[in-house]
Amino acid sequence: MSSQDIPEENLPAEQEYAHGAVGVADEENPFADPGLPPHEHRIQDIDERAARRSERVVALLFTVSMLATVGFIVSYVTIPHDKNIFVFPIGHISALNFALGLTLGVALFCIGAGAVHWARTLMSDVEVADERHPIEAAPEIRAKVHADFRQGAKESALGRRKLIRNTMFGALALVPLSGVMLLRDLGPLPGTSLRHTLWAKGKRLVNMNTNQPLRPEDISVGSLTFAKPDGLEETDEEFQNEMAKAALMIVRLQPDNIKDKRELDWSHEGVVAFSKICTHVGCPISLYEQQTHHVLCPCHQSTFDLSDGARVIFGPAGHALPQLRIGVDSEGYLQALGDFEEPVGPAFWERG
């Protein structure tokens, strides 16, 4: 159906924008202005049913965009990062990357396609010719801009076509959530992982150098030995992360030299076990002074007294080294009697 088939009284009123007007060539202007072609009404301009169909198409595109955004979030949360799938003709690719790219692409495409279809079928398509004007707008120009804006807002039918308006707002409100979800990649949520280590009741103390379980007689007075939990191997994927929390240093003192009662109760025949991780910024402690029973962090010289609950006696560290309660099992090997009572390493905002 064309505008020529519609009775003239049913056609929308034409605005005077000089459609079809032509210029005449003369000596001063040898190139005549061809003018604008005669305006033809679209089917949506003259048939409300066609306009409704276009409205539903635009609303459908915005709705698909919302569903795709929800799919993006669901994919991000539920699909394992190490899962691969076969997609012809690409081949084997990451299922997570494929799902994120597909859903985000559909969400953005549908918003753009819906906006374009809305503009091409429902908004006014009358060509407007306007003369150039100086950069500084005169009051009448500003008034004209405001009037044009109001006219454009009216012709967009944003207030009248509520289905398009509501679905568009929904799509635009949801699609930024895709970016919010990506903030999760700043790092995994720690949960309570900073409060716990691999040490548990019955876990044997294994020498870091020999990889053998330790007995009390293996540790002489004045020596410093480093230990790890039994079962933790260097080939394990999480070895570095777990050792950053579970690294242990073992010192044997004369029981009479231990000043702190709890330290004595948690030791075994003078063998005491403390976290190796400095409570300042997490450096590994490795310097031990036998005569004073002090250990020194090489990074910033925080000094701890192992004969007095590993309290801080010098440096920027904020609190004592956590102690691990130890004993021996039925075979005479040193074992942990539980995990550390407090988080190891530097202070963090959840401590308390």
Backbone torsions as a table, in degrees:
resi	resn	phi	psi	omega
1	MET	NA	129.3	179.0
2	SER	-112.1	169.4	-179.1
3	SER	-65.6	-22.0	179.2
4	GLN	-70.1	-21.7	-178.2
5	ASP	-87.2	-5.5	-177.2
6	ILE	-99.5	134.7	175.8
7	PRO	-56.2	145.8	-173.2
8	GLU	-60.8	-31.8	-177.8
9	GLU	-71.6	-18.0	-180.0
10	ASN	-88.8	-10.5	-177.7
11	LEU	-78.3	147.0	175.9
12	PRO	-61.0	148.2	-179.4
13	ALA	-65.2	132.8	179.5
14	GLU	-79.1	139.2	171.4
15	GLN	-92.6	146.8	-175.3
16	GLU	-82.0	93.8	178.6
17	TYR	-119.4	22.4	174.7
18	ALA	63.2	39.0	176.5
19	HIS	-71.8	133.0	-179.9
20	GLY	81.7	-6.7	179.9
21	ALA	-74.0	139.3	-179.3
22	VAL	-126.6	155.3	175.9
23	GLY	-95.3	162.9	-179.8
24	VAL	-112.4	129.7	179.6
25	ALA	-71.7	139.6	175.0
26	ASP	-144.5	-172.2	-176.5
27	GLU	-66.0	-37.0	-178.9
28	GLU	-77.3	-30.0	-178.8
29	ASN	-131.7	82.6	-175.8
30	PRO	-70.2	-17.0	179.2
31	PHE	-103.4	106.0	-176.2
32	ALA	-73.2	145.4	175.7
33	ASP	-75.9	117.3	-178.1
34	PRO	-68.6	-16.1	-179.9
35	GLY	76.8	-177.3	178.9
36	LEU	-95.8	143.3	178.0
37	PRO	-65.3	157.4	178.4
38	PRO	-59.3	138.1	-178.2
39	HIS	-77.9	133.5	175.9
40	GLU	-114.4	134.2	-179.1
41	HIS	-75.0	144.3	175.1
42	ARG	-82.1	164.9	179.6
43	ILE	-62.4	-32.5	179.6
44	GLN	-69.2	-23.6	-179.8
45	ASP	-74.4	-24.8	-172.8
46	ILE	-117.0	-7.8	-178.9
47	ASP	-132.0	110.0	-177.6
48	GLU	-65.3	-29.4	177.3
49	ARG	-64.7	-40.2	176.3
50	ALA	-65.7	-37.2	177.9
51	ALA	-65.0	-38.0	177.6
52	ARG	-65.1	-38.8	177.7
53	ARG	-62.2	-44.6	178.0
54	SER	-63.3	-37.4	178.1
55	GLU	-62.4	-42.1	179.3
56	ARG	-66.8	-36.2	177.7
57	VAL	-63.2	-45.4	179.3
58	VAL	-63.0	-44.2	179.2
59	ALA	-63.1	-37.4	178.3
60	LEU	-63.4	-41.8	179.0
61	LEU	-63.3	-42.3	178.4
62	PHE	-66.5	-37.0	178.0
63	THR	-65.5	-42.7	176.9
64	VAL	-60.5	-37.9	177.0
65	SER	-61.2	-42.7	178.9
66	MET	-63.6	-43.4	179.3
67	LEU	-63.8	-38.2	179.0
68	ALA	-66.0	-37.6	176.9
69	THR	-64.3	-42.6	176.1
70	VAL	-62.2	-39.9	177.0
71	GLY	-62.5	-36.7	176.9
72	PHE	-60.0	-46.6	-178.0
73	ILE	-66.5	-43.5	-179.7
74	VAL	-63.2	-42.4	179.1
75	SER	-62.0	-42.5	-178.0
76	TYR	-62.1	-36.6	-175.3
77	VAL	-83.0	-35.8	-167.8
78	THR	-101.2	-27.6	-174.5
79	ILE	-84.2	125.5	177.8
80	PRO	-63.6	143.2	-176.2
81	HIS	-69.9	-17.9	-177.5
82	ASP	-102.7	10.6	179.8
83	LYS	-85.8	132.2	178.8
84	ASN	-114.9	148.4	175.8
85	ILE	-133.4	161.5	177.8
86	PHE	-100.4	123.0	178.6
87	VAL	-122.8	116.5	178.6
88	PHE	-77.2	137.0	-1.1
89	PRO	-97.7	16.3	-176.2
90	ILE	-71.2	-42.5	-176.6
91	GLY	110.1	-154.3	-179.2
92	HIS	-80.7	122.7	-179.9
93	ILE	-137.0	168.5	178.0
94	SER	-67.4	126.1	179.2
95	ALA	-62.9	-37.4	-179.4
96	LEU	-66.6	-47.0	180.0
97	ASN	-62.8	-40.0	-180.0
98	PHE	-63.8	-45.3	-178.8
99	ALA	-66.2	-42.3	179.8
100	LEU	-65.1	-44.4	179.7
101	GLY	-64.6	-42.0	-178.6
102	LEU	-66.3	-49.0	-176.3
103	THR	-68.6	-40.8	179.0
104	LEU	-67.7	-39.0	177.5
105	GLY	-62.4	-43.6	178.6
106	VAL	-64.6	-41.1	-179.2
107	ALA	-61.3	-46.1	-178.9
108	LEU	-72.0	-39.5	180.0
109	PHE	-62.6	-43.3	-176.6
110	CYS	-67.0	-34.4	175.4
111	ILE	-64.0	-46.1	179.2
112	GLY	-65.3	-44.7	-179.5
113	ALA	-64.5	-39.7	178.0
114	GLY	-63.8	-41.3	179.1
115	ALA	-65.3	-41.6	179.8
116	VAL	-65.5	-45.9	-179.3
117	HIS	-64.1	-37.2	176.6
118	TRP	-61.1	-47.8	-177.4
119	ALA	-66.0	-37.7	-173.8
120	ARG	-80.7	-23.8	-174.5
121	THR	-113.4	-25.0	-173.0
122	LEU	-118.2	-32.3	177.2
123	MET	-78.1	161.7	-178.8
124	SER	-63.0	136.4	178.2
125	ASP	-114.7	19.7	178.8
126	VAL	-70.2	125.3	178.5
127	GLU	-71.0	137.0	-177.3
128	VAL	-119.2	122.9	175.6
129	ALA	-102.4	130.8	-177.4
130	ASP	-136.1	140.7	179.6
131	GLU	-76.4	149.1	175.4
132	ARG	-68.0	150.5	-176.5
133	HIS	-139.5	161.6	178.1
134	PRO	-59.0	160.0	-179.4
135	ILE	-60.8	-41.7	179.5
136	GLU	-76.7	121.2	-176.2
137	ALA	-83.0	132.8	175.4
138	ALA	-78.1	161.8	179.7
139	PRO	-54.6	-39.6	-179.6
140	GLU	-68.2	-30.0	177.0
141	ILE	-68.7	-44.1	178.3
142	ARG	-61.3	-40.1	176.9
143	ALA	-62.5	-39.0	179.2
144	LYS	-66.0	-39.5	178.5
145	VAL	-61.7	-44.2	178.7
146	HIS	-63.0	-40.3	178.7
147	ALA	-65.9	-40.9	178.2
148	ASP	-63.7	-38.0	179.1
149	PHE	-64.3	-44.5	178.7
150	ARG	-64.2	-38.6	178.5
151	GLN	-65.1	-42.1	178.2
152	GLY	-63.7	-41.6	177.9
153	ALA	-62.5	-37.2	178.6
154	LYS	-68.3	-42.4	-177.8
155	GLU	-71.6	-24.2	178.0
156	SER	-69.2	-18.4	179.2
157	ALA	59.1	28.5	-178.4
158	LEU	-62.5	-37.5	179.5
159	GLY	-77.0	-29.7	-177.4
160	ARG	-84.2	-37.1	-177.9
161	ARG	-96.1	81.2	-173.8
162	LYS	-68.1	-28.8	-179.5
163	LEU	-63.7	-44.6	177.3
164	ILE	-64.4	-45.3	-176.5
165	ARG	-60.7	-47.1	-176.3
166	ASN	-68.0	-41.8	179.2
167	THR	-69.2	-34.6	177.2
168	MET	-64.5	-45.5	178.4
169	PHE	-61.6	-38.2	178.5
170	GLY	-63.7	-44.4	179.5
171	ALA	-64.5	-43.8	-179.2
172	LEU	-69.2	-28.6	179.3
173	ALA	-76.9	-32.7	-176.2
174	LEU	-84.0	-36.1	-171.9
175	VAL	-62.0	-31.0	175.6
176	PRO	-65.0	-18.8	178.6
177	LEU	-62.5	-25.0	176.7
178	SER	-61.5	-42.8	177.7
179	GLY	-68.0	-36.2	178.2
180	VAL	-63.0	-40.1	-179.8
181	MET	-63.3	-32.7	-179.3
182	LEU	-66.3	-20.2	177.4
183	LEU	-62.4	-19.6	178.5
184	ARG	-62.4	-25.6	-179.4
185	ASP	-73.6	-2.7	173.9
186	LEU	-64.5	-16.3	177.7
187	GLY	155.0	150.3	178.3
188	PRO	-68.0	147.6	176.7
189	LEU	-67.2	128.8	-174.8
190	PRO	-70.8	-24.7	-176.6
191	GLY	57.8	-129.8	178.0
192	THR	-104.4	13.2	-174.9
193	SER	-63.7	-27.7	-179.9
194	LEU	-73.9	-15.5	-178.2
195	ARG	-91.8	-9.5	-173.7
196	HIS	-129.7	151.0	175.5
197	THR	-126.7	-175.9	178.5
198	LEU	-76.3	-10.1	-179.5
199	TRP	-68.9	135.4	178.8
200	ALA	-152.4	167.4	-178.6
201	LYS	-60.8	128.3	179.9
202	GLY	90.7	-5.3	179.5
203	LYS	-77.5	122.1	-178.1
204	ARG	-73.6	152.7	175.7
205	LEU	-90.2	121.8	-176.3
206	VAL	-111.9	131.4	179.1
207	ASN	-63.4	128.8	-178.4
208	MET	-65.7	-29.9	-176.6
209	ASN	-84.6	-43.3	-176.0
210	THR	-96.5	-14.3	-177.8
211	ASN	61.1	29.2	-179.5
212	GLN	-116.9	147.1	176.7
213	PRO	-61.3	147.7	-175.8
214	LEU	-99.3	140.2	170.2
215	ARG	-107.8	158.0	178.2
216	PRO	-56.9	-36.8	-178.6
217	GLU	-71.2	-12.5	176.9
218	ASP	-75.0	-13.5	-175.0
219	ILE	-112.9	115.8	-179.7
220	SER	-92.1	159.1	179.3
221	VAL	-62.9	130.9	178.3
222	GLY	91.9	-7.6	-179.0
223	SER	-90.3	160.0	176.9
224	LEU	-123.0	122.6	-178.0
225	THR	-124.0	140.0	178.2
226	PHE	-104.5	138.4	-175.2
227	ALA	-134.7	161.6	176.3
228	LYS	-135.2	165.8	178.5
229	PRO	-70.9	144.8	176.5
230	ASP	-62.7	135.5	-179.8
231	GLY	97.7	-13.8	178.3
232	LEU	-89.7	117.3	-177.4
233	GLU	-113.2	153.6	-179.3
234	GLU	-66.0	-20.4	178.8
235	THR	-81.1	-9.5	179.8
236	ASP	-67.5	142.8	-178.3
237	GLU	-61.2	-36.2	-176.8
238	GLU	-98.7	20.3	-175.2
239	PHE	-58.7	-49.6	-176.3
240	GLN	-63.8	-42.1	-179.6
241	ASN	-64.9	-41.2	-178.5
242	GLU	-72.4	-39.1	178.5
243	MET	-67.1	-27.3	178.0
244	ALA	-64.1	-18.8	178.2
245	LYS	-109.7	-32.2	-170.9
246	ALA	-98.7	-4.3	-178.2
247	ALA	-55.7	133.1	-171.6
248	LEU	-128.2	141.7	170.7
249	MET	-118.4	137.4	-174.2
250	ILE	-120.7	130.4	-180.0
251	VAL	-131.9	142.9	175.4
252	ARG	-107.2	124.5	178.7
253	LEU	-118.1	159.8	169.8
254	GLN	-70.2	129.0	-178.8
255	PRO	-51.8	-32.4	179.1
256	ASP	-67.4	-20.2	-178.5
257	ASN	-86.9	-7.8	-178.7
258	ILE	-84.7	117.6	-174.4
259	LYS	-88.2	-30.0	-174.7
260	ASP	-89.2	127.9	-175.7
261	LYS	-65.8	-43.5	-179.6
262	ARG	-63.9	-39.3	177.6
263	GLU	-59.9	-40.8	179.2
264	LEU	-66.5	-41.9	179.9
265	ASP	-65.1	-32.6	-177.0
266	TRP	-89.5	-0.8	179.5
267	SER	-94.7	177.4	174.9
268	HIS	-137.1	109.6	-180.0
269	GLU	53.3	39.8	178.5
270	GLY	86.4	-5.5	177.4
271	VAL	-84.0	119.1	-179.5
272	VAL	-117.2	147.6	-178.9
273	ALA	-126.7	123.5	178.6
274	PHE	-125.9	156.8	174.7
275	SER	-61.6	139.5	179.3
276	LYS	-84.8	-7.9	-173.4
277	ILE	-90.7	120.2	-179.1
278	CYS	-62.0	141.8	-178.4
279	THR	-85.1	9.9	176.4
280	HIS	-90.1	-73.1	178.2
281	VAL	-127.2	13.2	173.0
282	GLY	89.5	17.5	176.8
283	CYS	-71.7	151.3	176.2
284	PRO	-77.3	130.1	179.3
285	ILE	-84.5	133.8	-175.1
286	SER	-143.6	-1.4	-176.9
287	LEU	-107.6	122.7	-175.9
288	TYR	-125.9	133.1	178.0
289	GLU	-108.4	112.0	-170.8
290	GLN	-63.9	-42.1	-173.9
291	GLN	-68.2	-38.0	-176.3
292	THR	-98.5	-11.3	-176.8
293	HIS	64.0	29.9	179.0
294	HIS	-99.2	143.4	170.7
295	VAL	-116.0	144.1	-173.5
296	LEU	-121.6	131.9	173.3
297	CYS	-83.1	124.8	-175.6
298	PRO	-72.8	-13.7	-176.2
299	CYS	-75.7	-53.5	-175.9
300	HIS	-133.5	19.8	172.2
301	GLN	63.0	26.4	170.8
302	SER	-65.4	134.8	-174.8
303	THR	-122.0	135.1	-176.8
304	PHE	-125.3	142.7	179.5
305	ASP	-98.2	106.1	-177.3
306	LEU	-73.7	-11.5	176.9
307	SER	-89.7	-4.8	-176.9
308	ASP	-133.7	53.0	176.9
309	GLY	70.3	18.8	-179.9
310	ALA	56.5	35.6	178.3
311	ARG	-71.5	157.7	-179.0
312	VAL	-80.3	126.6	176.9
313	ILE	-114.5	-9.4	177.6
314	PHE	-163.7	149.1	173.0
315	GLY	98.7	-179.6	-171.5
316	PRO	-83.5	-5.5	-179.7
317	ALA	-59.0	142.7	-173.1
318	GLY	-93.3	-18.9	-178.6
319	HIS	-155.0	169.5	-175.1
320	ALA	-69.5	162.5	175.9
321	LEU	-72.3	134.5	177.0
322	PRO	-64.2	141.4	178.8
323	GLN	-103.7	143.1	176.1
324	LEU	-101.5	126.3	179.0
325	ARG	-75.3	128.1	-174.8
326	ILE	-129.2	163.3	175.2
327	GLY	-158.7	-160.6	177.6
328	VAL	-125.3	148.9	177.5
329	ASP	-90.0	-172.1	-176.1
330	SER	-65.8	-19.1	179.9
331	GLU	-98.6	3.6	176.6
332	GLY	87.0	11.4	179.2
333	TYR	-92.4	147.0	176.1
334	LEU	-66.2	136.6	179.1
335	GLN	-140.4	155.7	175.0
336	ALA	-79.6	146.6	176.6
337	LEU	-104.8	17.0	179.5
338	GLY	154.0	-174.8	176.8
339	ASP	-88.7	173.6	174.0
340	PHE	-59.6	147.0	-179.5
341	GLU	-76.4	-17.9	-178.8
342	GLU	-142.1	162.8	179.1
343	PRO	-61.0	141.6	178.5
344	VAL	-86.8	164.7	174.5
345	GLY	80.7	-162.4	-175.2
346	PRO	-61.7	156.1	175.7
347	ALA	-67.0	147.1	175.6
348	PHE	-136.9	170.8	-167.1
349	TRP	-67.0	-18.9	-179.8
350	GLU	-88.4	-6.2	-178.2
351	ARG	-64.9	142.3	177.7
352	GLY	141.2	NA	NA
